[in-house]
Amino acid sequence: MRTNNNLVNEAWQALENSIIYYDGQPIGTVAAHDPEMDALNYDQCFVRDFVSSALAFLMKGKVEIVRNFLIKSLALQSHEKQMDCFKPGPGLMPASFKVESSNNEQQLIADFGEQAIARVTPVDSSLWWIILLRAYVKATGDKAIAQQTEFQQGIKLILDLCLAHRFEMFPTMLVPDGAFMIDRRLGVYGHPLEIQVLFYGALRAARELLLPENNGEQYLHDVDRRLGALGYHVREYYWLDLQRLNEIYRYKGEEFGKEVANKFNIYAESIPAWLTEWLPENGGYLAGNLGPGLMDFRFFGLGNLMAILVSLASEQESQKIMDLIEQRWHDLIGHMPMKICFPAVEGLEWRIITGSDPKNIPWSYHNGGNWPVLLWMLAAAAQKTGRIELAQKAIEIAQNRLSEDQWPEYYDGKNGRLIGKEARKYQTWTIAGLLVAQELIANPAHLELISFEENTELMTCLI
Ligand code: GLC
């Protein structure tokens, strides 16, 4: 039987092996280091994936790599038009980047989705980048980095992109399918929870990092207004528990005017059969998506856990989300923490929603697979809500398997029993996820890197 020390050493070794160097400096980590599979773009540093590595490094005091990453990725922010891809706003952060060498010279090449499978836009990268910058400042106390002109400018460019006026009536952010961790078609376009939560977190982080100079005051004002409206909208309208389900079940349709109960014209018919059985008496969660005539009732792991961390979910809602996880443990955690979304879409729905995607068959990959990277978010959310025993239980499950299974990217099956059909081994955020989860439990003070306090002032500063 291996000791926990051995496991931690092995994980650290694997994390170190994943480091990418540029000009002799560590600047990121590859997505996976699987010697047995075609690398595709898994040999690149993904912004979203690196956040997990970065937290592990920050918690260990290895701050240099995170600093280098923040500087280098910021330098990649603005880019030229490539091939047939329309040039996005300059605030967009790449999905990933790699180091290319020719004639003894190294160059960083970014991918904003113009190379990625299905050419998906990485909306979450810019949001994660600001959240990570704040974590770095918290961990190091180095406020000066964020106060540099380039960083202030970078934050403002991201805000320009996020806060631009659009053809849009909601304070939530409208995005195409596959704009985040789920970077394939899965019916997560429109106003998916995952993006709204990261958006909220990024705005909270920007609020702490922006200086009032150089028009910063105006940005801060806009950020506050948006936070108020976004927070209210998500808490109020995405929330689902038995009481809300009863309300939706008895909703009237076709209501016109200001003071109506069914603002988004959701039909009771659209409540999926599984939900009425599945929702426990005293648990709840934020729904996956909300739009005109649409409520996606699926449970999404990252969105709900991060909602607790960024305090988009109220304290009471956060407790109820943890209650749900506890009571639906077998479905949401099972043999590997934890489900990326629940339940899977199947049959005709799978054909229509995924475009018959063979990688996203029911209970595999994004479509109801179990992703060990979510372990750190679960541990952090458990820590924040005082439900440590849930974190400990989940960590135990993960550490019993991950090393033996060679750190897979994801697991398949209703309860995560099988190693993912096409999962990479030595997936970096799987490795970092376990390390961060363990660190969080060993040293609860680390929670502040990724957590935001409840701010009631924001919830009341509606327009
Ligand atoms: C897959 C995942 C995405 C991840 C990338 C690199 O494309 O869907 O979330 O960032 O692999 O690990």
Residues whose N, C-alpha, C, O or C-beta is under 5 A from the ligand:
A	BS01	GLC	A31 F46 D49 F180 M181 I182 D183
